[in-house]
Amino acid sequence: MTAKPSTPRAWTSVRRVRCREPVTLLTGDATQTLRALPAGTVDCVVTSPPYWRLRDYATGSWTGGNPDCTHPATATTERVGNRSCGRCGARWSDAQIGREATLIEYINHLRQVFAELHRVLVPAGTVWLNLGDSYAANSDGYPNSRPGQYRQPAHRPRADLPDKNLLGMPWKTAFALQADGWLLRNAVIWHKTNAAPFPVRDRLANRHETVFLLAKQQHHYLDPTPREPGNTETGPLGQTERGEDPGDVWSIPVTPRRRQHHPAISPLQIPLRCVHLGCPRGGLVCDPFSGTGTTGLAAMRLGRAYLGIDLNPSFTQLAASRLTGISAVRPLPSGQAPAPRTER
């Protein structure tokens, strides 16, 4: 019998769906938590990071100073460079992505996350990245946006462009990742068939977002299922599949806002398609911005294991209830791997 390694291989046990617990949820900063993973662990990444300046997910906190002090609103701290309380000297700390003062800072933070994703992804792995665009010089940087569930005001972000400019944020991010060594394989158009009308009169309404397909190498995995013309069987790609290549325009409705505990839940059909196309059976799907676990739900339905990471512990709890029926989970500190589990 081969001796067990002295260092626990904490993450290899979640790579296959035959594991006793195919779902792992972690609470922590995406970059720091991914650094705890060994290289070549993840088969596919499907994610939609927080969009720049759209919402505040309430992950920040005051540290130091006087705990009894009535600190200023967080938006006030963002208007000053040091983000500190002038009354007691407490510091505002928030690791969430999407609240950066400039678009360049936002893109650079995403590049840090994707540097770790590049390391943990298997050589033939793929990344499916969903991003929406925004406009310059709105109060929160997003065209006619509504505040998130926390309804905190925001200051004017710096996009370094005149007012009313479409920022091209998804493509700027994609080109930055391309410069970092990623292969940009596709730019899928997600056509929102039920997008809400925008009350604007000097431009057209926005009814699409982009889903980028990225790879580490030229020969990467993509669903090898034969696609024969005339096959009318409906599969994970929806009724438009018909045994053919689904193409790079996906017409999928937006998830209704009612009864949502997360302000930005992706429609399940998006990760279903991405997981089906980009992850082999029994593989591990990762979402470093897991939210309430929609990507995990898609992975479970298609027979893949799932690793979800989110900075907000309340979202981790919601994902646990949604995916496993567990009423409570024990979030792990940022960067700490779970205890090893035995494969069955």
N, C-alpha and C positions, 0 to 999 in steps of 0.2 A: 504494500500500500504506500502510495506517495505521501510524504509528510506534508502537513499543512504549512503554508508560508507563515513566517513570524509576524508579518504585518497584515492585519485584516484587510481583505479585499472588499471593502464596504459597498462598492458600487456595482461590482460585477453581478451580484445577485439580483439586481433589478433590471438587468438587460433583457431578460426573456420573460414572456408572458406566463411560462410554466411556473414562475416563482409563486410562493405562497401569497405575497402581497405585491401585485404588479404596479401599485401606485405609490409614489414617494412624493410628499409635499414638504417643502422647506421654506422657512421664513428668513429673509435676509436680503442684503444688497446683492444684486445679480452678479456683478463682477467678482466680489469677494467670495460668494458662495460657489461659483463655478470653479474658482481656483482650488477648491478642495477635491475636485474630480480628477481622476487620472486621465491621461491623454487617450483618445480613441475609444471613449465610452459610449457616446451618443450616436445613434444611427440617423436621426432626423430632427431638425429644429423647426417648429412652427410657432410663430410669435407675432404679436402686434404690440410694440412698445407704446407707452404713453405718448400721445402726440404733443408737440411743443406748445406750451402755454394754453392748452385747452382746459385742463382741470387740475385741481389740487386734491390729491388722494389722502391728505391728512396723515402723513407719516412723520412729520417733523415734531420736535419737542424742544423745550428750553432746558438748558443744562447750566448748573452753577447759579450764582447769585442768591437771591432771597426767595425761597419757595413760596412765601406768602405774598410776594409782589404781584400786582396786577400788571402783567406784561402787555405791551402793545400788540395789536393784531399782527399776524404773520405778514400780511401784505405790506404793513408799515416797515417791517424789518427788511423787506426786499428792496425798499426804496433807498436804503442806506447801504454803504459798502460793507460795513463790518457786521451787519445782522446781529446787533446786540441790543439789550434793553438799557435805555438811558437812565432808568431809575435804580437798577440794582446791579447792572453789569452782566446779567445772564446772557448766554450765547444761544442763538437759534441754530439747531442742527437738523438738517433734512437731506437724506441721501437719495430721494426720489428723482428719477429722470423725467424731464418734461417741464420743470420750473426754472430752467436756466435763464439768465438775463439775456443771452444772445443765442442766435441760431447756431453759430459756430461751436459754442460750448455744448449745446445739445448734441450736435453731430459727433463731437469728440467723445462725449460720454458714451454714445452708442458704439463708437469704434472700440472703446475699451471693453465693452461687453462682448462685442463680436470677435475681438482678439482671443478671448477665453473660449468662445464658442468654436473658433477655428481649431483650437488646441484639443478640445474634448470631442470633436466630431470625428467619426471614422473617416478614412481617406475617401471613400466613395459616398460619403454622406451629403445631404442637401439641407439648405435653409430656405424656408418660406417666410418672407418678411412682409407684413402688411403695414402700410403707412398711408396716412391721409395728409393732404396739403393744407396750407393756411395762407393768410394774407398779412401784409405788413401794416403795422400801426393801428390795429384795433386795440381796444382796451385790454384784451387778453390775448391778442395775437391770432384769434381765430374768427373767421367771417360769421357774424351774426350768431355767435355761439351762445348757448345757455350755460349758466354756471353749473358745476358739478354738484353732487349731493351735499357738499360741505358749504357751498355758497360763499366762499371767501373772495373778497375783491382782489384784483390784481393790478399791478402797475403796467405801464407801457413797456413792452419788451423792445429790444433793439434788433432789428432785422437788417439794418444798414441799407435799406431800400426806401424810396419814396412811398408815401401812403398809397394804398390800394393795389400794390404789386402782389401778384401771386408769387409766393416764395420759391416754388419748385422744390420744397423740402424733401419729398421722397426721392427725387432724382439726385439731389445734392448728396443725400445720404448714400444712395446706391453707388454714385461715382467715387465717394470717399472710401467705401468698402472695396470697390474695385481697385483703387489705388493701393489698398492695403494687401492685395493679393487674392481677393475673392474673384471667382469667375461669375459674371452676371449672365445668366442663361436665358431668363425670360422676364418680361414685365407684363404680368397678367392684369387686365382691366377688370376690376370688380364693379359691374354695373348694378347700382342699387335700384331695383325695380320699384320700390315704394318709398324712395327718399322724400323727406318732408320738403315742401316748397320754401324757398328762401325769400324773405321780403326785401329784395333788392331790385333796382330798376336800371342800373347802369352796367350790368354784366349778366351772363347766363348762370342759371343755378348749377351748383356742383352736384353731380349724380354718380360719381365714380370715385374709387380709391384704387391704389396700386398694390399688387402682391408680387414681390420680386422673388424669383427663384435663383438662389446662389449656390455655388458648389466650390469645393476645395480643389478639385482636379478635373481634367477634361473628360475622363471616363468615370462618371458618377452613376449612382443608382437612379433609375426611374422605372416605374411599374412596368414589368416585362409582359404583362398579360396581352395576348394577341388581340388586335383590334381589327375585326373583319367587317367590311362594308355590309350593311343589311342586317346586322345583329341588333335587334330591337330590345334586347334585355336591358332593363333599368338596373344600374348598379350604384356604387357609392358616389359616382360622379353626377348622378341625377338623371332625369329623363332625357337630357340632351346627349347622353353618352352614346347610346346606340352602337356600342362596340367601336367607336371611332375616337381619334384624338380629340379631347375636349376643347382644344384651342386655347387662345389667350384672352378671350372675353367671356367672363362668367356673369350671368344675370341671376343675381341672388337677392332676395329681399332683406332689408335691415331688420334686426331683432326688435320687436316692440319695446318701448320704454317702460310700460306698465309692469308692476310686480318685479322689478329688478332691484337687487341689492347692490349691484355694481353699476356705475354710471356709463360703462362702455363695454357691454357684453357683445362679443362677435357672434354673428349667426353661425350655428353649428355646421352648416353646409361648407363654409370656407375651410375650417380645419379638416373636415371629412375628406374633402378633395385633396388637400395637401398631404395628409397622412397616407391616403390610399396611393397617391402617385409617388411619394418620396420616401416611404419607410417600408422595408421588407417585413414580412410576417414574423412576429416574435421579436422585432426590434424595439429599441427604446426611443421614444419621442420626448423631446425636452421643450419646455416653454419657460424662458427665464423671466417672463412677465405674465405669470399664470393667471392672475385675477381669480375668478371663481371657477376656473378649471374647464372652460369649454374645449380647449385643445385636449385635455385629459379625457373628457367624455368621448371625443372623436376617436382617440387612441384606443380606449377600452372597447368601443363598439366594433373596431376593426381588428381586434386581437393583438394590439401592441401594448407594451408597458409604457408607463408615463412618469416623468420627473418634472414637477412643477415648482417654480421658485417665485416668491412674491415678497415685496418689502412690507406689505400691510398684513399684520397677523389676522385681522378680521376677515380678509379675503381668503387667507389660508384655511380658516375655520369653515367658511362657506364652501370652499372647494372640497374640503374633506367630507362635509355632509352631502354634497351633491354627488361625489364620485364613489364614496365608500359607505355612506350611511352612518359614518361615525359622527357623533354629536360634538366631540371635542378632540383636538389633536394637541400634541405637545410640540410647539414650534421649536426648531433647533436654532441656536445662535448662528449668526452669519459666519460662513466658512467652515462650519462643523458638519462632517459627514454623518449619516445615520449609522447605527450599529449594524454589523453584517448580519445578513439573513441567509438561511440555508435554502438552496434550490430543491424543489421537489420534482 
